[in-house]
C-alpha cells in the first residue's frame, strides 16, 4: 500500500512532464509541416552548374 503512495505521484509527474514537452513542441512549430519531408524525398534536387576551375573563366566552354 505504501508503494502506491510513492508510485502515483511519480506517475502524475511523468504524465505532466510529457504534457509540457508536447505543448512546447506544439508551440515551437514541430508539427507545422508533417507532409513536407515525405514529398521532398520524391523529387530530385535542382542540378547545380559546375564551378569554374583554377585555369578556366566563368562561362567558357571546355575545349575538348
N, C-alpha and C positions, 0 to 999 in steps of 0.2 A: 504494500500500500504506500509506503514511503517513497518507493521508486516512482510512482505516478506523480507525486508532489514535485519531483525533480524533472521528469520527462515531459510533462505537459507544458510548463513554461519554456523549456528548451524548444519544443516543437512550435510553440506560438512565436517565439523569437525568430526561428529559422523561416517560418512562413512569412513573417513581417519583413525580414531581410530580403526574401525572394520577391515580395511585392514591391518593395522600394527599388530593387535592382531593375525590375520590369518597368516601373514607371520612369526611372531615369533613362532607360534605353528608349522608351517611347518618346520622351521629350527631347532627347538628343538626336532624333531622326534616324535611328537604326532600322526602322521599318517603313521608311518612306518609299523605297523602290524595290519591291520584292521580286519583280519580273525582269529587272534590268540585266542582271548577270546571266539569267537564263537566255535572254535574247541576244546578248553581246557575244556569247560563245558561238552562235550560229553564223556570224558574219566575219569575214576576213578583215584584217587591218588594211588601211589605205597604204599602197606601196609608196615608199619614200624615194625621192630621186637620189642617185649616188652622189656623194660629196666629191668635189674635185681633189685629186691627189696633189702631191707636192710639186710636180712638174706640169700640171695642167691648169688652164684657166677655166673659170666657171663658164659653162655654155659651149666649150669647144668639143668637137667630135673626136672620137678615137680614130687615129689614122690607120689602124689595121682593119 
